[in-house]
Amino acid sequence: MSLSEALGKADDFDTDLVEIAPKAEPPVCRLMDYGKFKYAQSKKLHEARMKQKNVQVKEVKFRPGTDEGDYNVKLRNLIRFLTDGDKAKVTLRFRGREIAHQQLGMDLLKRVETDLEEYAVVEQFPKMEGRQMVMVLSPNKKPKKVEKKKEEDDTAN
C-alpha cells in the first residue's frame, strides 16, 4: 500500500498512521490513536518499575571480642535484613594488636555463616580490607525451613 493511500485511510478512520518497524522491507505501519498508544506504553513502563525490588546492602559490624548477647542481637538483625530481601555486609573490625589474631575473626565469620545458612548464601567470602575483614551475604531464593517442613510432611503421610 502506498503512503498516500495509508494516510488517506488514517484520515478516514480519524486515527494516526504509526510506523512500527521502520527497518523492515517494506516498513510496517499501523493505524491507531498515537496518544493512547504512548499512554499505554508509559503505564507498562511504570508498572514494571513498581514491581522491581530495590536491593540494598545493609551492614552489621562485629569485633573479635563480641560476646554472646551482642552476637545474638546482631544475628537477629542480619536475619531481618535477609528476610526483607536485602543483602548483608558483615564487617569484622580489628583494633590495635587484635590484627595479629585474624584466625579469631575468621572463626567468628564462619560461625555467622553457619548460623545463617538457612537464610543466606555467601556472595563474597571473608577477605581482609585494611584493618577489617568483610563478608557479603545475599538472601536465599527459597528458605530451607519451608523445604524441611515439606519433607517432614511427605514422610508423615
N, C-alpha and C positions, 0 to 999 in steps of 0.2 A: 504494500500500500504506500502511496506517495505521501510526502509530508503534507502537502496541501489537502489531500483527502482526509488524513488523520486529524489535522487542525479543524477541518470542516465538521467532522463527526464530533469532535470535542466541543465545538461551539454549539452544535445541535443538541447535545445531551447536557449542556451547561456544566461541563467538567473541564479539568485541566488535562493536557497531554504531558505525561511524565515519562522521562527517559529512564528506564530501569537498568538496562545493561548496555552502556554506550560502546563497549569494546566488541560486542557480538557482531556478526555479519549476517544479515543487516541488524542495526541497533534495535533493541527491544524497547517498545514504549507501551504505556498503559493509560487508559482513560480513567481518571479518578479525581477526587477532590484533594488537591495537594495539601491544603491546610490541615485537613482531617488526618491525612497520612503522616505529616510531620508531628502532629499532636500524639498520635498513637505510638510513633517511634520514641518520642521523648518519654511517654508513660512507661514503655517497656524498659527503657534505659534506667529510669528512676526506680522501678520495681526491682531490677537486677541489683542496683546499688543498695537498696534497702535489705535485700536478702543476704548480702555479704557480711561476714563476721570480721570485724577489725581485731586482729590478734595483737595483743600487747605482750611485752616481755616484763614480767614482774620480778623483782629481785629480793632475795632473802639473804641476809648476811649472818654468817656464823663466825665463831672464833675457835681456836683449837681447844680452849678450856670451857666450851659451852656445856653447862650442866644439864641434867636430865629434864628438869622442869622447863627451862628455856628451850631446850631441844624440842620438846613436845609441842610447845606453843608455835614455834617456827614451822614445825612439821605440819601442824593443823593449817597454818596459813598457806603453805605450799599446796596442800590438798585442796583447799578452797580455790586457789588460783587455777590449778589444773582442771578441776571440775567445772569451772566457769569457762574453760576453753582457752585460757591464756598460757603462754609459755612461761617457764620459771627459770630464773638465773640464780644459782646457788653460789654465793661467794664466801670463801673462807679467807679471812684476813689474818696475816701473821704480823706481829709487832715485836720489835726488838730481837731477842735471841730465839724467839719461837720459830724463826725461819729455818733454824738448824734441824727442827723436828717435823719435816714435811710429811713423814710417814703417818704421824698422828692426824694430820689434815686429810691425807688420802683415805685413811681408815674411816674418818667421820663422813666423808663424801660417799664412800662405798656403803656405809650404813644408811645414809639418806636414800641412796639409790635402791637398796633392798627394801626399805620401808615403803617406798613409793612405787614399787614395781607394778602394782595393780592399777595405778593411776597414770603413770607416765612412762615414756621411753627416753633414754638418754640421747639427746641430739648432738651434744658436744661433750666428749668425755673430759674428765678433770685434767686441767693443764695450768701451769704457772703463768701468771701475767704480772710481772714485777714482784710485789710482796703479797700477792693474793692468788689463791687457787680458785679457778672458775669452772663450773659445770652447768650446762644448759639442758633443761628437761622440756619435752613437749608432751601434751596430753595424749593419752591413748584414744584411738578412734572409738573403741567399744570397751567399757570397763570389764575387767576379768571377773569381777564379783558376779555379774549377771550370768556369764558363761558357766561359772561354777554352780550357781543355783540351778541352771537348766540341766546340767549334768546330774545333779542330785535328784531332780525331779524325774529324769529319764530312768535312773537306776531304781527309784522307788516304785515305778509303775511296772 
